Amino acid sequence: MTTRILQRIIPSIPVSDGAGVRLRRSLGQSREQRLDPFLMLDEFSSDNPEDYIAGFPAHPHRGFETVTYMLEGHFLHEDHLGHQGHLQSGGAQWMTAGRGIIHSEMPQQDSGRLHGFQFWINLPAREKMKPASYRDIQPEEIPRVAIEGGEVRIVAGSFESQGLSVAGPIQGLSTSPSFLDVRLPAGGRFAHKLPEAHSAFLYPYAGSLLVGAPEQQRPLSMGQAGVLSAGTWLAVVAGEAGAGFLLLAARPLGEPVAQYGPFVMNTREEVEQAIADYQAGQLV
């Protein structure tokens, strides 16, 4: 087995999105800062309601999946299909935009802390025009596994512990994504097997990590996306303050990407068609 090493670090940068929500973007801040099939990772984290209260009013998507995961706070999702979903602390939403969806994500609080993430996963060409769908994942649906004084929460894919494989609620997608939220005490260790060819990265949202086998360890700090090399095994050690981090992995598509804002297709012509469809009220 080969242990993955930290190949590239993408520091997050402050940006504003939606109607003025302040957040930090790592993957997706430029076309060069992607990791097939991952298009973007945003972290929103603030105690100041002025940073998040305006939310994300109605806007369109086509051609990819959006995943929102909440550590603290409460969002309400509504879309043109008449769906409503309540994103609460410890919960997630997995939405497939497919051929088109128009939705809003608005905070359901006017004070207190809001802390969460949204990332985008590309869809293969054959699935970009399939019907839109989404799944709300309540906190109690996300399995938790205790490890060395810490915990692993499994949203997608699976995690092996003590000879057992624990599966998360999201399974069977074409990119075979893994999405784990790992919390470790100071000096805590985490090891996980991944498909060798899957793209993978780490994102510490608390504390810091040492990534890789002992002779190849590199540090990764809070607010940095750490892109991993190919390999079958991941090994990390938490820093002196412990660590909380996301592990994201998926099968790369190897297809061309043409993106204009909320539309992600394979060609410029397909993007232009998405814009025309939206302007004509025929996106969905």
Steps between C-alpha positions, in 0.01 A plus 500: 500500500616856426438781747371823353710811547403866510559606141361854485354756743225743398454772765142624527434863413218732615221550247139614499221299339122487489353829621817588688589196709863514610683172466836345420563314173781251442424271206332698223660840558635461145478245219845372595394439859266207439540128561301284259211438569493764779427849372482710816514500880365790706506540878270748671574568865391803701336615821404828335156484332602776259735246342223250415152643552445591131539134404479356151174613330356308203766406244542230232732201457558248222743213444640412843423414864508733800559370850439713809613388846426687821710495816296772668194695390180463303426556129175455308520365143211563260486423127278532193380141546327599822749328728602636838793373700625602841877490535580487871811457712662168416286442188561515127328534165605326181346666195535390138432796275497286184326679211403786726375619835422842645534512876572723797689439823410746773616511864228430756672698776577865557767449765750241617762299320464368146769253392484266206624405156384465144687311231420425137557165328491480122264261323608285205376616159240223483337623824509877458148516358328256734213624720593702807473338843616551854523323833486655843719312746407550863774486767373169635540340154876560498687210668762584760796275580725556803877491435788564743318762704356652182215437259430443132168606346423326171280696256595316179698187427611281789754471781656180629539462874586191706435273204161654420408728211267785599313655207372856478156592363631600154590201283490388137589824321703488180804674653493272810562790740633469854419777746622468858506752784781401738567642847823410683651591838855637527737248346211280388557275197271418211550243225267423211513291184402669173477380138844565355390709200237711679568871534513598868563802719483606864365822647571575870234730648651483850856441616767357272628173354814316402424309180675190368728223624749613771789543257287709261279701735403852404295745710154621399337790684144610559341656192726322250393236249766232481497310170626144539708287265372171361525206737305242696548623854456828685674568831472822703593619850327789676700796625538626857152654504333195346322522165168496322517441127309391192622216280359506148578247229337394172567334166630757247301540179775600260256711296527861378345762729325811368369719781318830516399574858227251602509307171759222459497314170752339263501758219455874458197435278332302778561783745352751255196275465462487880506881516245525218277241668513691828421831335206339318370336819580155361798401712314219671 
